[in-house]
Each structure stands twice: as C-alpha cells, then as structure tokens.
Amino acid sequence: MDPNNPLAVILHEAKEGFVTERALKQIERDAAIRVRDDNVSEVVWHFFMSGTTGMVGPSQEILDALNHYNIPYYIHITA
C-alpha cells in the first residue's frame, strides 16, 4: 500500500541472479502499467543474489532502462 494514497498499490518485481536485456520488455510494461492504472502509484524492482551462482544485479542496460522510466530498484546482497 502507498501511505500517501491508501487506494493505490506499489508493485514489486523480484529478480534473482544477473539480469540481462531479456527483462527490458517487462520494464516497459511495468512503466506503462504505472501510467495507465490509477491504482498503481509505483513500481519497484528488487534484485537478489542467486543461491546457485552467487551472481546478483542488473546489467548496465537494465539499469539504464530502470533509470529512464524512473523505476526505483534495490540490490539485495546476502551474506
């Protein structure tokens, strides 16, 4: 829930491992949802370390797209 608008929601997307250009279309869709759906106040992406490979995070291309669409993101590093 968005504390500034109790009727709106914040969408969260979670990715594991190293994320590449295959996610670009999803970023575009998420940005479009935020624009067209008044019930969505924000979209936030989360990147988690792969338990198998130990890799984590977005490629530079993904970072650029997230920044272009003003989609905040968090990179979660586990110990």
Residue pairs with C-beta under 8 A, 6 or more apart in sequence:
1 8
1 9
1 10
2 8
2 9
2 10
2 41
2 42
4 41
5 41
7 39
8 38
8 39
8 40
8 41
9 39
9 40
9 41
10 40
10 41
10 42
10 43
10 44
11 30
11 33
11 34
11 40
11 42
11 43
11 44
12 43
12 44
12 45
12 46
13 26
13 30
13 43
13 44
13 45
13 46
14 45
14 46
14 47
14 48
15 23
15 45
15 46
15 47
15 48
15 58
16 47
16 48
16 49
16 50
16 51
17 48
17 49
17 50
17 52
17 53
17 55
17 56
18 50
18 53
18 55
18 56
18 57
18 58
18 59
19 47
19 57
19 58
19 59
19 62
20 59
20 61
20 62
21 59
21 61
21 62
23 58
23 62
24 61
24 62
24 65
27 45
27 62
27 65
27 66
27 69
27 71
28 65
28 69
30 43
30 45
30 69
30 71
31 43
31 69
31 71
33 40
33 43
34 40
34 41
34 42
34 43
42 72
43 71
44 71
44 72
44 73
44 74
45 58
45 66
45 71
45 72
45 73
45 74
46 73
46 74
46 76
47 56
47 57
47 58
47 73
47 74
47 75
47 76
48 56
48 76
48 78
49 55
49 56
49 76
49 77
49 78
50 56
56 75
56 76
56 77
57 75
58 66
58 73
58 75
63 73
66 72
66 73
